[in-house]
Structure formats: structure tokens, C-alpha cells
Amino acid sequence: MNTTPERLTRRQREVLIGIALGKTMKQIALALEISVKTVETHRSHLYEALEIHEVAGLTRYAIKHGLIEVD
């Protein structure tokens, strides 16, 4: 997992943050004004780029890299 958050696109970071915050694909799509299919595509690209294969891993990544804060 060599990819830093800076190497992700802005949209990939936005989708990653939404996922890490526990939002549904539909909630993320509505917030970003894109289709659910586009959100799913971004999620797939995140899995590939980060070599992570589950939502929990994306959440850990977002916390580790300071994209979200844990209360």
C-alpha cells in the first residue's frame, strides 16, 4: 500500500471519506451529486489503488492518514 492520499483524485478522497464515515453508496452519491454507479466505480478504484479489499480496510486507511477523526 504505497499510495498516499495525495495520489488519489479529489473525488476518490471524497468517496473514501464518505465510506469511512459509514455513509451508504446512495448517501455519498447524493452528497457528491453523482450516480451510485460512479461511487461504486470510485470504490473499486480505491480498492485497487490501495490494495485494500474491504470497507473496514478503507476506514482504517482513512483514519491512519488523517482523512477522518475518531471520537
C-alpha positions in Angstrom: 0.0 0.0 0.0 2.3 2.7 -1.3 -0.4 5.1 -2.3 -0.7 8.3 -0.2 -3.9 10.2 0.0 -2.3 12.9 -2.2 -2.0 10.4 -5.1 -5.8 9.8 -5.0 -8.0 12.1 -7.0 -10.1 14.6 -5.1 -13.2 12.6 -5.9 -11.6 9.4 -4.7 -10.8 11.1 -1.4 -14.3 12.4 -1.1 -15.8 8.9 -1.7 -13.2 7.3 0.7 -14.2 9.8 3.4 -17.9 9.0 2.9 -17.3 5.3 3.1 -15.1 5.7 6.2 -17.8 7.7 7.8 -20.3 4.9 7.3 -22.4 6.5 4.6 -24.2 4.4 2.1 -23.4 4.5 -1.6 -26.7 6.3 -2.2 -25.9 8.9 0.5 -22.4 9.5 -0.9 -23.9 9.8 -4.4 -26.5 12.3 -3.3 -23.9 14.4 -1.4 -21.5 14.5 -4.3 -24.2 14.8 -7.0 -23.0 11.7 -8.9 -24.6 8.4 -9.6 -24.4 5.4 -7.3 -22.7 3.5 -10.1 -20.0 6.2 -10.2 -19.5 5.9 -6.4 -19.1 2.2 -6.8 -16.6 2.7 -9.6 -14.6 5.0 -7.4 -14.8 2.5 -4.6 -13.4 -0.2 -6.9 -10.6 2.0 -8.0 -9.8 2.7 -4.3 -9.6 -1.0 -3.5 -7.3 -1.5 -6.4 -5.0 1.5 -5.8 -4.7 1.0 -2.1 -4.6 -2.8 -2.3 -7.4 -3.0 0.2 -10.4 -5.3 -0.3 -13.0 -4.4 2.3 -14.7 -1.4 3.8 -13.1 -1.8 7.2 -9.7 -1.6 5.5 -10.7 1.7 3.8 -11.8 3.0 7.1 -8.5 2.1 8.8 -6.7 3.8 5.9 -8.7 7.0 6.2 -8.1 7.1 10.0 -4.4 6.4 9.6 -3.9 9.1 7.1 -5.9 11.7 8.9 -8.8 11.9 6.5 -11.3 11.4 9.3 -11.1 11.7 13.0 -12.3 9.1 15.5 -14.2 10.5 18.5 
